[in-house]
Amino acid sequence: MRGNDVEVDLRGNRMFEPRELICYKKGVVVKSLTKVSDKHVKAVLSIAADAPLGEYPLRLLCDGGLTYMSTFWVGQFPCVDELEPNNSIKNSQVVDFNVTIHGVSEKEDADYYQITVKQGQRISVELEAIRLGRILFDPYVAILNARNDVLVAADDTALLRQDAYLSLIAPEDGEYVIMVRESSYEGNNKCRYRLHLGGFSRPGAVYPPSAKPGVDTDFRMIGDPAGDYLVRATPTGDEGNHYDLFARRDGLSAPSPNLVLVSALPFVSEDEPNDESKKATPTEALAAPCAFHGIIDKKEDVDWFHFYANKGENLRVRVRARSLRSPLDSVLILRDAEGKQLERNDDQGGLDSIIDFKPPTDGSYFVNIRDQLGNGGPDYVYRVEIDRREPSLSANIPIGKRYDSQYRKMICIPRGNRYATVVNILRQNTSCECKLQADSLPAGVSMKHSSAPKSANNFLAVFEAREDAPVTGGLHRFTISDADTNSKVSGKLMEVIDFAQQNNVGVFHNVKGDRIAVAVIDEAPFHVNLEIPPVSIVQNGTARLKVRLNRNKGFDEAVKVTLPWKPPGVGAPSEIIIAKGESEAFYDINTSGDAATGTYQLCVVAQAETDKGQVVVSSSLQNLTVEEPMLSMSLEMASTILGEDTVMIGKVEHHKEIQGQAKVVVHGLPHGVTTPTLRLDATTKQLNFKLKVADDAAKGKHNALFCQVLPIKNGYVIAHNTGHGGTLMVNSPSPSSKKSGDKMDNKAEQQPVASKPSKPLSRLEQLRQRKRP
Amino acid sequence: MTRFFAKIYHVFTSIILVTPLVATPDFLKDVQPILEENCIRCHGENKDKGGLQMHTHALMMEGGETGDAIDLKNPERSLILELVSLSHDHDDIMPPAPAEDDDADYKGGFPLSDDQIGLLDAWIRNGAKWPVGVSLTEKEKSRRESDLGELDPELIAIEVFPKQVSLETSADFHRFVVVAHYKDTSTRDVTPSIDLQVVGQPVVRVEDTTLFPEMDGSCLIQISYRGKQLSVPVTVKEASENRLASFQRDVMPVLTASGCNTGSCHGSARGRDGFMLSLFGYDPVGDYHRITREMPGRRINLALPEDSLLLRKAIEAVPHTGGKLFEKDSRAYQVLLDWVKAGADYDEPQDNGIVLPTAIEVYPKQVVLKGKDQLLPLSVRAIYSDGSDRDVTKLTTFSTSNDNSVKVDSRSGLMSSSERGEAFVMGRFHTFSEGMHTIVVPKDNLYQRPKLEEANYIDELVHEKLHRLRVTPSELCDDSVFIRRVHLDLIGRLPTPGELDSFLKDSNPLKRNVLVDRLIDTNEFTEIWVMKWAELLQIRTFPNQVSYKAALLYHNWLRAHIASNTPFNEIVRELLKSKGGTFSKPATNFFQVELETKQLTENVAQVFMGTRIQCAQCHNHPFDRWTMDDYYSFAAFFAQVKRKKSGDPREQIIYDASGQIKHPVTNENAKPRFLGGAEPDSKDKSRRELVADWLSSPDNPWFAPNVANIVWAHFFGLGIVEPVDDVRVSNPPSNPDLLSELAKQFVGYDFDFKKLVRDICISKTYQRSTRTNLSNASDTRNFSHAQSRRLRAEVMLDVISQATNTENKFKGLPKGAKAVQIADGNTSTYFLKTFGRATRETVCSCEVRMDPSLSQALHLLNGDTVNKRIKQGGVILDLIKSKKSPGEIINALYLRCLTRPVSASEKEKLIAYIEAADGEKIKEEIYEDIFWALLNSKEFIFNH
């Protein structure tokens, strides 16, 4: 409750030296932080009397790192705990009015709370359940009278999604019962809820759904059982953000806000009736960019608007309804001045409609909006925006582990060491090269990032903390912007933490922010370095990257090394292990034939389990160049019978001059067939691989043969894989040669012929010869 | 056949012929008819049974495998005479009795009369003279009765089919079938014995009983038989005009009737012997192409029509794997030949008005044949889209549902009766199948119609049917059986001993009705029906498709409707029209459990219309009227159902948008047309609303009978149509009048099935005993006695819980809840699975398995359900503690489990065990054993 101090238990693993509770929102001050054990820390929080209601994300900084994000909720009422058994109306738990109840919905559990109110009193309830972010907990709530009649009930609501609220005016003096359960009786001991119960007003919708920043606006709060009312407020915030408008009435506030879009676009509100083109709002077409506000207030209602647009403008018409928690499932139709349909959209990603269009002529255009199922009601509020499609940029840190959106979302840099993360770029209406800048960083920390060219959707950011950097942490903003300094396109590095996620189904609640938790933590017991050979890797080539570990004394655990980012077309094992006590390993990488050429920056991430938990560090960024191959080779098809040696011809094509001699190894030969390693130099045009075929060689068509050519440049091997698709047929001897007793004679006759020719015969030539008896 | 001859030699000497000597018979007049009507079929040009052929003199004299047929030296020892003279019940008598004959298409035969034997004998004795060049062909035996001048006092009326005749073009004809009705409800074919007279202008020519057009005009045909008269109006049009054979209208029916396009012949997916036709003729265009365009000049020879392979194969003029399909002089041959002669054209494509059949009628609709070997020809009339009709009997294929009682010649449609019983005889012409009902009753039955009490229309109609079958129903069950039966059926639990006691003591003569009324008003009654409909609506969770929450909401929606007594058609209407989120509008889950349009269509037809149209997805239905056109036109109603994700990832939104389904043969969008109904104007309308309104309308011919049948089947263990979801022409209702009356009442009750349930439960038919009498022991379909029915899995578990005083725990339900209340089809237990609870994976009524199995028996005997519960429930301990006598304890257990007191003999035996027991612990164990035995008894497991 606001204005109070509250003691909070923080439980987790390896909380060795708790240092600070990082709070994402103002209004909560940490008074004290006391370690009880490595798994339990107590914090006393002081909640300001004017602290905003709702969710407060927190992380605990310890010397060893930052914790996952947890959320803490602030309400306006005193809190009471549920007292079981309260599983039937007969043994309802009697509670005061205007309280917040902390309860648990166990399996097949229904919780009953009884209040006594006077006739005419507003009874409102709102549940925070799935929003608490613990588990997929879909609650159901009902208000019953003392005779066990359900007066109102709610399961899912447009405003609060799976969470529910109810509001009614008591029809008579007396006792009322609020029943809470999991909607399918599938609760468990993690299904915790906060039930706000009192006389507050809980409107379901607000109109207009958007307002200009800094402008005093009267908002109509819709859906209160006592009737709609106006709330005056001045929305603040950035363009496109949501302003939290709390409904206040009779000194009480709704426990959670209604959402108002902050936008400076000129707008017009609908003027019913506007059900046809002739009655479209406004009477004079508004010039795009602009916006319209309206309500689909009855079944089968259609609202018409018209606007003026210039030919060729890149426009986007979008409905904002579900995104503002309106029940409307919009269908948007764009029409020309004659009313002819140009385009129609139901859903675009979400349930809100979006149409991108370029006006074919200067002139006025219509938009219609209606509900997809023909539904309507006073809370079916919407806004239609017609805005230019401007370039925009944003970025995020990708989800590192399936179903765990918190994994490595915080940046913890050991002192004197490095930490690397991948950053994803989200570009809209632009394809610029990007750069990332930290608006601020903890003392002693610097950041470098690999290039993010137009073609790349992600890149590496490497943070380095100086050895003398103090152990500290905080929330820091990062800006991603167009590398071209003339461009003003930029955006933020966003953080999205998914709570209440169900496998395969989706996310039910998340917390978004534009600040990343960055901390300098205790030293790591090792450093990692990546050594890339100073020659290029070629397409269809391989290379060995050396990973060297500097272990502190006393640390000899095995270390897992990964490549967090690879250039396009480069393949590598997902991880390698540097064994216990070892300090070196090789990361073998390979490239595909169409790997993009160029120079890229890579690093490796090393992680190890220490007695203080997992430690993650990275190497610095190193250059890797991908080039076209120096030569290529093709293998001609060869055919033989068991026990008979043959020759396979390889034709060589040189693209660049190689230095000295290069080894050539044939791979993919079947069992029982061998050939010696050959060498080639810059002048070699053809290689004849003498294949030794054993009597028990594997029969059949073997078409996975290829050559590895190993030219050396500046003392480093540049491995080429070439000649893919080489084919060797190994057949059984023909029955005639098998049974004839003079087989040996035949062979003796043939052998000199076969060994004589100065030039080995191709498969085709061999066949031609055989045909000539 | 050889065995007849072989046997005969053993008994040869013991036979004495009694042959009256007559004057030399005339072969042509006297002997030829006897041979042609009785012998040539098996010993003629087409068949040589026993190696004997008799159609020419030379072959006759050659004899068969067992020797000479005619011995001119010792005429009395001629085998032919020996065999025809055997006693009538002798195995080897010639002509053989139909039942004895191993040749299925044998048309029946009768022992020769003494006169006929005498004629044969005289003919042989006189040298078996046979005029030169005379060759015999098979003739149908004349069935014209003698002494037709006499009146028959038993005869009520005669009936003729068709009742009016219109002949168009010179190719048209119609044959009469006349049936006589007798006082004892039996019927008989008297067609051969009628007299026909043309009254007025002679516009028709009469051959036998077939009318052919002579000239335009109209007349009356006067039909008389034993003093009863009928007249049939006849009109003739375009008598001089020829009718061109049309491919679709004439040729396709021949191919279908001859079996050319069945799956085992050319209708197979890859054809047969290089020639493929569409299965049951679903693709006439493709068939035309293959007949005329594949291998040009071969299958069809326009220059020499008779040489067309199509014709020569059919009459087996050249070897044909499928054998001979018809004769050269048959109607089928003529149709094909005419078509080829006319140029073998396909029906003009621009000619939209091509006259095609729209329906067929098989007459007579219902007959009762008395005694064996009664013959009755069927007549099939096809009605065409231009309103004309034709006699297509000879182009129709016939089949019988029970050839033990009624045989039918698959080509001619001549039925013959054999054993007592009933059969449904079906004719298939073009894409249509229709059937008729035949009952065979014994000739000499001592049956007398019993005077039976009738509670309502159900009893009347059931008794009427039983009367026609000459079956006397069982007596009513006693009160204790009734209270148990009605409790188990209506509310899925046993009556308590207290309830039994007060019911037995109740002296109200209408106490059974009162009990039914009381039980129908309970919540438990609702639960039983929610469970039954939940099975058909497949309420269950599907991974990533229907979440548990959606399934539960769907179940709750159904329960709320049934509990509030929403008219059933309203529930279905709401279901089929539903749109919105699967959470916010739970009825939409119907469209979420099945995502595939075609499967969804099939489910709607099967659940709400009780008909399975699956076959017609790929070809015309072989045993029903459904064609591919019907299938895709009906599927078109569901082609616009769309689904999209809602805000909640677990929820789907069901809505309508544009969408079509293509007919795979024509590759055109199918137009929505009601199954077996009209084509509504669907422009700018929600197709689902149209189909919902049509299906749930009181006029819908499928819906009400289907629901009524499902309700009926619950109480009798089998439907009037059985299986309940397999209504088809070839699976007719066992009592059509009863079904249609139930449906009528159901509609009259505004689709309140509670009222229908009441009608059923208060009927005497429902209250009959399971004990049978001599006349109804073999009856399984006509409700002349109650059937013992194993309890359904859920009810059985609930009843075991009730008897043992133990509680169940299922997901989503509080402890002690009943198995019938489970919402999700996927929530199950080993017990429920073993006893065949529906998994709700399909809509099929076969999902609920009621057949007993070894694992069920073993589970009850050894499994933990019974044993553990006996211990857990503490019923025995409570009884022992109550200080009752052993007799009282045993009686209490009987009342608890079987709803009846222990009988004296049972009691005596059981008490002996108790008395012999040494010590309280042993006694307790013996009581437990008795309890266990009762729970394992058939009397407990079955509702009887």
Interface residues (C-beta under 8 A of the other chain):
Chain A: E108 D138 D155 D156 A158 R161 Q162 S183 S184 Y185 E186 R322 D329 D346 D347 G350 L351 Q372 L373 N375 Q502 N504 V505 G506 V507 F508
Chain B: N544 S547 Y548 K549 L552 K579 G580 F583 S584 K644 S646 G647 D648 P649 R650 I653 Y655 G812 L813 P814
